[in-house]
Amino acid sequence: MKVGLLGSLLVATLAGGFIAAPANADVLLVERAQEAQTMPLPTRGMTMSQVEKKFGAPMSKRNPVGGANEKRPPITRWVYADYTVYFENSHVIDAVLNKASPDETGPKPIK
């Protein structure tokens, strides 16, 4: 009888853990989104030199893409540990948080 009760408790505990896991993942995504709102990031219009002076050197500077003509200006990407900065010519156009893990997904886009 004791083995049956212990086995039932073990199964109930494991099942509860599997059920709670997706909810925990959702909370973490929400927490990261809230953190992004308070994290200091480069702002639109800053120059490359201003970004490097204020935030330090990036982990990597990617080669520009585009730039074939005036309608397609060069877009450069600087990768920092927690975020990536996108430049058009030499000015910031956006800064976005990097994924916490390669398989992280956010909310589905609105259709």
WOWOGI-V201941 format. One record per residue. N is the residue number from 1. RES is the residue in three letters. SS is DSSP state (2 for helix, 1 for strand, 0 for the rest). PSI is psi in whole degrees, 0 to 359 (999 if undefined). Layout:
N|RES|SS|PSI, N|RES|SS|PSI
This chain:
1|MET|0|321, 2|LYS|2|321, 3|VAL|2|320, 4|GLY|2|318, 5|LEU|2|316, 6|LEU|2|317, 7|GLY|2|319, 8|SER|2|318, 9|LEU|2|319, 10|LEU|2|315, 11|VAL|2|316, 12|ALA|2|319, 13|THR|2|313, 14|LEU|2|317, 15|ALA|2|318, 16|GLY|2|322, 17|GLY|2|320, 18|PHE|2|324, 19|ILE|2|322, 20|ALA|2|339, 21|ALA|2|312, 22|PRO|2|323, 23|ALA|2|320, 24|ASN|2|319, 25|ALA|2|320, 26|ASP|2|318, 27|VAL|2|318, 28|LEU|2|320, 29|LEU|2|318, 30|VAL|2|317, 31|GLU|2|319, 32|ARG|2|322, 33|ALA|2|320, 34|GLN|2|320, 35|GLU|2|322, 36|ALA|2|329, 37|GLN|2|334, 38|THR|2|349, 39|MET|0|131, 40|PRO|0|122, 41|LEU|0|156, 42|PRO|0|143, 43|THR|0|156, 44|ARG|0|132, 45|GLY|0|343, 46|MET|0|148, 47|THR|1|165, 48|MET|2|317, 49|SER|2|323, 50|GLN|2|319, 51|VAL|2|313, 52|GLU|2|324, 53|LYS|2|318, 54|LYS|2|322, 55|PHE|2|356, 56|GLY|0|178, 57|ALA|0|140, 58|PRO|0|164, 59|MET|0|324, 60|SER|1|149, 61|LYS|1|115, 62|ARG|0|149, 63|ASN|0|146, 64|PRO|0|149, 65|VAL|1|154, 66|GLY|0|209, 67|GLY|0|10, 68|ALA|0|328, 69|ASN|1|181, 70|GLU|0|330, 71|LYS|0|345, 72|ARG|1|77, 73|PRO|0|159, 74|PRO|0|134, 75|ILE|1|122, 76|THR|1|147, 77|ARG|1|128, 78|TRP|1|129, 79|VAL|1|120, 80|TYR|0|174, 81|ALA|0|317, 82|ASP|0|346, 83|TYR|1|167, 84|THR|1|137, 85|VAL|1|133, 86|TYR|1|132, 87|PHE|1|142, 88|GLU|1|121, 89|ASN|0|249, 90|SER|0|17, 91|HIS|1|143, 92|VAL|1|132, 93|ILE|1|337, 94|ASP|1|155, 95|ALA|1|128, 96|VAL|1|149, 97|LEU|1|143, 98|ASN|0|158, 99|LYS|0|144, 100|ALA|0|329, 101|SER|0|157, 102|PRO|0|332, 103|ASP|0|11, 104|GLU|0|136, 105|THR|0|148, 106|GLY|0|193, 107|PRO|0|153, 108|LYS|0|144, 109|PRO|0|149, 110|ILE|0|134, 111|LYS|0|999
